[in-house]
Amino acid sequence: MLEHYMKWYEYSLEALGYTVVNARFFDGIRRIVILGMGGSGIVGDIIASIAAESEYPVYVYKDFYIPSNIIDGTTFVLSISYSGNTLETILSTKKALQHTKSVGVIASGGELIELAKRNGLPYIAIRSGLAPRSALPIMLVAAFNLLSTCGIELIAREELMKALDVLKNMDEAERTSRELFNFLKLSKLPLVVATLRYSALAVRIKNELNENSKIPVKVEILPELFHNDIVGWESAEFKDKALLVDSDLTYENKLIQFYAEYLKGLGIDTYILRLNGNVIERFLYGSLVIGITSIKLAQLRGLDPLQTKSISIYKQLLQELKEEIERVAHSR
């Protein structure tokens, strides 16, 4: 699985060339809703962060349905499921289609692609055969590609291509990964801290450690953490390690440094992940580093990073509940 992370730059360039099937221009779009779960859903979180200063507000929903009160003719819904068979995303997409035809799909195949074909929706069929979490740059680039082709420009193609260059520097990524590996190798329940603007990266770090390394993780987001989480550590008996993600804003880094010193004073080891470049470059590089680190942590623990037994059990339960879930989702 490690080799897939090492090919992120190659995969990203491949995704730039994907064709949008049923491509067409959507006029009058005022908001974007992105649907997806897990390794596919994090793409929506990252896009929402990157688009925070664009003309389009971006909402991300991860459930079996999408609230009707945010969908109308001015809403573009982007459904992302690497497998194309994620029940939550399929049902949410069907719900969206009851209210708008402005829907696009990204998947490697499965029912979601078939749904797009039947309804004449714009879609991109991406490379198959990967774990969804290791296909992050493919889905991210494909998402920007599809949106742009449909007339929704969240980031200029030239800016996107420039940002992808950060994935070429594998030597630096591996050096940072080694540092992070040595910091986390004895951790049993690490804390991940980031600012709200980088909360999607904090969640990505959590998810990679969860799925690849099989490690539970606590996430705290500032400045909100200073109104609750910070107090929880005052008498906490359990101490582990804290990974803090730095920011591109000076005052946010001062807050991060303050929290790092506070946690150290409580006996918690801290590591600040230093990132460079603009927002998208930081998301890409940070995701690459933690991806490599999480695989190496799994190897150290003698675990298979690809195997996710508990998710398989959950999916079996979904099959038993499918009719009931579909009925409730349809009525929402």
N, C-alpha and C positions, 0 to 999 in steps of 0.2 A: 504493500500500500504506500510505502514511503516514496516509491518512484513516481507516483502520481502527483504528489506535492512538488517534487523536483521538476516536474514538467509544466508547472503552472504558466510560465511565460509562453511556452509553445501552445498550450491549450487556449490561452487568451487570444493569441493571434489567429488561431483556428476559428474561434468564436466570432471574431471581427468579420469573417467572411461568410458566416451563415446567411442563408436566404430566408427572408420572411415570406412565407407562403400566404396567399390571400391578402397581401399587403394593400392597405388603402389609407387615405388621409381621413382623420377624424377632426372635424371642425367643432369649435365651441367647448372643448374640454376644459373644465375648471378645477377638477380634483382627480387624484389617482388613488385607487384602492388596490393593494397587493395582497394576494392570497397565497399561503404556503405554510408548510410545517417543517420543523427540524432543519436539516441541512439545506433545504430549499427555502424555507421560510426566512432564514437569516438574511437571504438576499434582499428581501423586502425591508428588513430592519436597516440594512446598510444603505439602501437606496433612499429611504426616508431621511436618514441622517445627512446624506450627501445633498439631497434636494431641499434641505431645510430653508435655504435662502433663494430658492427658485420661485417662479410664479405659480407653481402647482403644489398645494398641500398634499402630502402623501400619507395615507392611512394604511396600517398593516393589520390584517385580521387572521387569526389562527384558530379556527373553530369549524364546526360542521355547517355553519350558516353565516351569512353576512347581514348585518342590520339593514332593513329596508329603507330606513330614514336617511341613509347617506348615499343611496344609489338613485340617480335620475339620468336624464339624457346628457348631462354635462360631466358624468363620471366615467372614467376609463378604468376598467378592472383588468389587472394583469394576474393571471393564475400561473403559479410556478410549482411544478412537482417533478423532480428528477425522474422518478419512475413513471409518472403519468397515472399512477394507480392509488394515490393517496386519497382515502375516502373523504377526509375533512375538506380537502381542496376541491374534489370533484363535486361534492354536495354544495359547497359555497359558490362554485362557478355556475352550477345549475340555478341556484337561487338568484345570482346576479343576472342571469339571462332572462329572468322573469321581468326585469326592470330596465335593462339596457342591452343594446347590441354592441356596445363599445367594449368589447372584451378581447383580450389577447392571451395566448397560451405559450408557455415554454415547458417542454418535457422531452424526454428521450424516446417516448412512445406511450403505450398504454391507453387507457380509457380517455384520458384528457385530450390526447391528440385526436382520437376518434371523434370526441365531442366537438373539437374545433373544426374538423373536416365536415361533419354533418351540418354545422351551423355557419359554415363559411367564414370562420373567425381567423384573424391573422395568427399565425403560429410559427414557431421555430422548433424544429426537431434537432435536438443537440446530441452530441456524442454519448453513446451508451456504454455500459460495462464498468462504470466507476461507482464507488460509494458516493452518495449525494454530497457528503461533507467535503470530499476531496475534489468535487466538481464546482466548487464555489466560483472561481473566476470565469468559468464557462457560462454559468447561469447569469452571473452579474453582467458580463459583457453582452450576452444575448439579450438580456432585459433592456439595457440601454439601446441596443441596436433595434429591437422591436419597437420600443417607444418612439425613438427618433424617426423610424420609417413611417410610423403612423401620425407624425406631425407633433409629437410631444418631446421637445428637446430639453432634457434635464442637464446634459453635459455635452459640450462640443466634442465631436469625434477626435479632433486633434488633441484636446485636453485628455481624453480617455486614453489615447494611444501613448501619450507622454507618461501618464500615470502608470501604465503597464510596464514601463521600463524598470520600475522598482523590483519587479519579479526576476529580472535578469541577474541581479547581484546575489547569487546563491552562496558565495563564500562568506559574505557578510551575514546573510541570514543564518547560515550554519554556525557561525561564531556566536551570534546572539542566542541561538537555540541551545548551544552547549552551556552557556551561562545560565539560561533559564532551566535547563535540565538539571544542572547541579544544584540549583536553588530548590527545585520542586521534588527531587527524587525521593526524599524521605517524608514528604507531605502527605497527610491523610485526609485533610479537609481544608484546602487553601481558600483564602479570601481573595477575590478579585475586585479591584476598585477602579472606577473611571468617572469622568465627568458625564453629564447628561448627553453632551454632543458625541461622546464616544461610547455610550452605553451599549450600542450594537456590537462593538468590538469586545466589550466585557462579556456579553452574552456568548459571543462566538468563542472566546477563550474558555468559558465555562462548558459550552457544548462539546468542544474538542476534548477537553479533559474528561468529561462525562463519557462520551462515546468511545473514544480511542483508548484512553488510559483507565477507564472504569473508576474514576475518582469523583466523589461528590464535591461540589464547590459552592461557596457562598458568594453572592455578588452584592456590592454596595455601590450606589451612584450618588455622587455629590453634585450640588450642595445638599440634596435631600438627606443624605446619610448623617449630616451634622444636626439633624432634628430628631433622630431616632437611633440608627444603628450605633453611632458612637457611644451612646449611653449603655448599650448592651454589653460593651466590653469592660465597663467599670468594675464588675465583680465576676466576670466570666472565668471559670476554672479551666476551660479548654483553650489552649493557645497553639496555633499552628504557624502558617506563613501567609504573608500578604503580598500579592502582586498588584502593583499600581501602574496604570497606564498613563503616560504623560500626555500633555495637551499642546496645541499650537498657540494657546493664549497664555500670556505671562501670569495673569492673576489666578488662572485655574491651576497652573503649576505651583504657585505659592500655596494654594489650598491643598494640593496633593502632597507637597513637601511637609506641610503642617501635619497632615494626617499620618504620613509615614513616620514622623518623629513621635507623634502621640502613640502610635501602635508599638513602636520600638520601646518606648517608655514602659509599656505594659508587658514587655518580654516577647513580643511578636516579631519574628524576622521579616524584613521587608526587602522588596526588589522593585525598582522603578524601571519599567519597560520604556526605553527612550526611542521615539519614532521621529522621522523626518518627513518633510514634504507637506503637500496639501492633504485635505481630508481623505480623499480616495486613496492616495498613496499610503497613508497611514493605515487605513483599513486593510489594504491588500498586503502590505508588508507585515503588519501585526498578525494577520490571519495565517500568513505563510510560516512565520516563526513559531507560532503556537501549534500549527499543524505538525511540523517536523518534531517539535518537542514532545507532543502528545504521543506520537508513534514510538519515539525512543523510550518514553516512560512506560508504555505498554510492553515493549520488548524487555525492559529491565524487570518488570513484574511478571514476565513469562505469560503474557496475555495476548490474545489475538485481537488487534485493533479493529478488524473487520466485523467481528462477531458481536451482535447485540441481542442476546437471548431474551432479555426482558421486553424489548420492543416487539419481538416476534410473538411473545405471549400476549401482549396488548393487541396486536393485530388479529390474533385468533379470537380474542374476546369481541373485537369489532365485528367480525363476521357473524357472531351470534346475536349481536345487538343491531345489525345493519338495518333491518326493516323498521325497527322502532326509531332509530336515529333518523332515518330518511323521512319518516312520517312527521316527526317533530320539526326537523329542519325545514321541511316543505311548508309547514304551517306558521313559521315564525314571521 
